[in-house]
Structures are given as structure tokens and as C-alpha cells.
Amino acid sequence: MNVKYNLSVSIIKEGDKYVVYSSALDLSTCGKNIAEAKKSFTEASQLFFEEIIADGTMKEALSDLRWKHLKKQWTPPVIVSQDTQTICVPV
């Protein structure tokens, strides 16, 4: 049986690489293009879930990441907005 989750991700260009990051899993991967980075993210996410299930730590791990357990299903946090903010740093 498979369970599907829709995770909010950010795709960031860093030099000649693309980074896919999800705060829902606090996980990031990279690739030489967006498709490769997304594929890598899917694989890493699957490994993350396989590990927490095998270790019996799914409830603790997802709770720590602010997931909610509702109606026998885990629900990830959702990014509702992404913006830039200016900060002043004294130097």
C-alpha cells in the first residue's frame, strides 16, 4: 500500500545547481537541473519515510516536524506564502 503526500517545496538556483527544499521534512537535495533535483528529492523523501517506519519513529519524527495526525492520516504543514524580508544587521 502507498500513501501520497503533497509537500510544499522551494526550488532554488545555487550557481550551476538546483536545490529542492521542503520545510515539511526539513530535507533538501540538488541536481544539475530542476528535473534531476526533484527526482533526487523524491528518492530522499522515500528513504526518509522508509527509515522512520522501519525504526518505529514515524509519530515522533513527523510530530517534531509539525505534521498533524488527523483521521488516521498524517498531514504536512503547508507553506501559504513565500516572500522576502529585509533585515538590518549591525556591523
C-alpha positions as CSV (number, residue, x, y, z in Angstrom):
1,M,0.0,0.0,0.0
2,N,1.2,3.5,-0.8
3,V,0.2,6.8,0.8
4,K,0.7,10.0,-1.2
5,Y,1.6,13.4,0.3
6,N,1.6,16.7,-1.4
7,L,4.6,18.6,0.0
8,S,5.4,22.3,-0.4
9,V,8.9,22.7,-1.8
10,S,11.1,25.6,-2.7
11,I,13.4,25.3,-5.8
12,I,16.5,27.5,-5.5
13,K,19.2,28.0,-8.1
14,E,22.7,28.0,-6.5
15,G,25.4,28.5,-9.0
16,D,25.0,25.8,-11.6
17,K,22.9,23.6,-9.4
18,Y,19.3,23.5,-8.4
19,V,18.2,22.8,-4.8
20,V,14.8,21.4,-3.8
21,Y,14.0,22.1,-0.2
22,S,10.9,21.2,1.9
23,S,10.4,22.5,5.3
24,A,7.8,19.8,5.8
25,L,10.6,17.2,6.0
26,D,13.5,19.7,6.7
27,L,15.1,18.0,3.7
28,S,16.9,19.3,0.6
29,T,18.6,17.7,-2.4
30,C,20.2,19.1,-5.5
31,G,20.7,18.4,-9.2
32,K,22.2,19.8,-12.3
33,N,18.7,20.7,-13.5
34,I,15.2,21.0,-11.9
35,A,14.1,17.6,-13.0
36,E,17.1,15.9,-11.6
37,A,16.8,17.8,-8.3
38,K,13.1,16.9,-8.0
39,K,13.9,13.2,-8.7
40,S,16.6,13.3,-6.1
41,F,14.1,14.8,-3.6
42,T,11.5,12.1,-4.3
43,E,14.1,9.4,-3.7
44,A,15.4,11.1,-0.5
45,S,11.9,11.6,0.8
46,Q,11.0,7.9,0.2
47,L,14.2,6.9,2.1
48,F,13.3,9.2,4.9
49,F,9.8,7.6,5.3
50,E,11.3,4.1,4.9
51,E,13.7,4.8,7.8
52,I,11.2,6.3,10.2
53,I,8.8,3.5,9.6
54,A,11.4,0.8,10.0
55,D,12.7,2.4,13.1
56,G,9.2,2.8,14.6
57,T,9.8,6.6,15.0
58,M,7.2,7.9,12.5
59,K,5.0,9.5,15.1
60,E,7.8,11.3,16.8
61,A,9.6,12.3,13.7
62,L,6.5,13.8,12.0
63,S,5.3,15.4,15.2
64,D,8.7,17.1,15.6
65,L,8.3,18.5,12.0
66,R,4.8,19.9,12.9
67,W,2.8,17.4,11.0
68,K,-0.8,16.8,12.3
69,H,-2.3,13.4,12.7
70,L,-6.0,13.7,11.8
71,K,-8.5,11.0,10.9
72,K,-5.7,8.3,10.9
73,Q,-3.7,10.3,8.3
74,W,-0.6,12.5,8.7
75,T,-0.9,15.9,7.2
76,P,2.2,18.0,6.5
77,P,2.4,21.7,7.2
78,V,1.7,23.9,4.1
79,I,3.6,27.0,3.0
80,V,0.9,29.6,2.5
81,S,3.2,32.3,1.3
82,Q,6.8,32.9,0.4
83,D,8.3,36.3,0.4
84,T,11.4,38.3,1.0
85,Q,12.1,40.4,4.1
86,T,14.7,43.0,4.6
87,I,16.7,42.8,7.9
88,C,19.3,45.2,9.2
89,V,22.4,43.7,10.7
90,P,24.8,45.9,12.7
91,V,28.4,45.6,11.6
